[in-house]
Amino acid sequence: MPHDTPIFRLMGDRSLLVELGNEISPSVNQRVQELFVALDMHKVDGVKDLVPSYRSLLVIYDPLLISASDLEHKIDGLYQGLDHAQLPAPRTIEIPIVYGGEQGPDLESVAQYHHITPQEVIEYHTRPTYRVYMIGFTPGYPYLGEVPDAISTPRRETPRILVPKGSVGIALKQTGIYSVDSPGGWQIIGWTPVNLFDPQAQPPSLLMMGDRVRFQAISAQEASRWQP
Amino acid sequence: MAAIETLEIISPGIMTSVQDLGRYGYGRFGVAPSGALDSFALRIANLLVGNSEDQACLETMLLGPGIKVLTDVVIAVTGGNLQPSRNKQPIEMWRSHAFKKDDILSFGNTVNGFRAYIAVAGGIGVPRVMGSRSTNLPSVLGGHHGRTLKKEDILACNEPRGPMSDTGRVFNPDWIPQYSDKWKLRVVPGPQDDHFPDGSWDTFFDGTYTMSQDSDRTGIRLEGPEIRCKPDVEASIVSEGVIAGSIQIPGDGRPIIILGETVTGGYRKIATVISADLPLLGQIKPGDGIQFEALSLDEAHLALQEMEERINNFKRKIN
């Protein structure tokens, strides 16, 4: 459940962590999204950046322009008025995935971990409509939830030094897509030809917090013909 | 603004990149700020050459680059003393110098500090990406093709605001930060201050830490007394936004000071370095000793105002 009033935590003298709940849940995350949208639209002087995540909103500010207490006061006021804020209906984005093979090297081991077939892993993974809980880690990287218990798998014991861009991974109840080449420890079960991040585009990220995502299994051949 | 080819990299040094004051407003898309680690040195370097303080400069580390100047231009070098010279003659740091076409700017060994900033009148003219010219090295974006500089790279600079008369500007010697190999970093406790028992706070503030060789532009890893969290809190926390200066305590208890290349993380943070001391993080080098001191939010704010007052005084002096 979302908190009745935000919990403010100091992250140094130039950012405030605004906690709106304890757990990972759609209701807490939606409240974060509402506060994020409200604060973003409000254009408070001195606020430099907003980083929404699962259950909190990080507000980075210029302490020469606004004090932490004034900022807390403004955020408190906005939070109390949130019940009336209407978020736009969420977008649903379909993302095609090639499961298994060289680009999904952990599909087999995820199946073995749960004593099911790789095909069943694919069926479970494509079943839910996922919520984008947050964008983070690298530019455009979506944290999606929730993965069905039947395929929820812990991170690899040894992270990979390089996970290619487009790789689709599982970490317990989360699933995500590597948006750029980076190190990573998630179980990689597939790959998408979709580009999640373009620094020249506006907005630069394909996905935003609060979006919905559905995965669709495609063949390697279909992926090679895939056009954005 | 017309961009003029101004600098040619003859040797790149260990790690030289284009940086400004960072990329803000894109955290929601998972984009970290990047930017100069020693923002104080970058701001002063810009002011010395007649730029606004937020222009892009070159940030270099430990062994600086060799640079051929392609057109007459004003240059200043600030930050750690990497022994800059013009045509092999040492030049003073924290002061602007007139460079002539074909002059060579080069560097020697590091005398103190870790990173130097090279400002050129007009500012480095790479395109802005998401509002900033800073290089985000892990994500390969911004700066000069998203990477560190290489031999034969040519950098254009924007047209200078002022004439060559900007040479001979000097930053007040009393205000130049003193870089040693022992550092005191002032911090504001939190955000997860309630996750640590009293004993861990004593360990953290009484201990001396050493910057590890494993450190890089993403974080300063520390060796020293390990910090334990309360037994009843989980090993990791739910991922949340982070900022440069946050001091993470991973499961092994060895603190990591996050720098500007991280936007979210799932490790608890015991404290955060204050804004006034943030520029020092760019000057600590592997092997240096670090101690922490707790400040209240009001004290941190005073320290920041003091630093800004110095910069404002300097601005008044040169205008």
Interface residues (C-beta under 8 A of the other chain):
Chain A: R9 L10 M11 G12 D13 R14 S15 L17 E23 I24 F36 K48 D49 L50 V51 P52 S53 Y54 R55 S56 L57 L58 I60 P63 L64 S67 A68 M134 I135 G136 F137 T138 P139 G140 Y141 Y143 S179 V180 S182 F197 P199 Q200 P203 P204 S205 M208 M209
Chain B: Y24 G25 Y26 G27 R28 F29 G30 V31 P33 V129 M130 N136 P138 S139 V140 L141 G142 V187 V188 P189 G190 P191 Q192 V238 S239 E240 G241 V242 I243 G245 S246 V263 T264 K269 T272 V273 I274 S275 L297 A300 H301 L304 Q305 E308
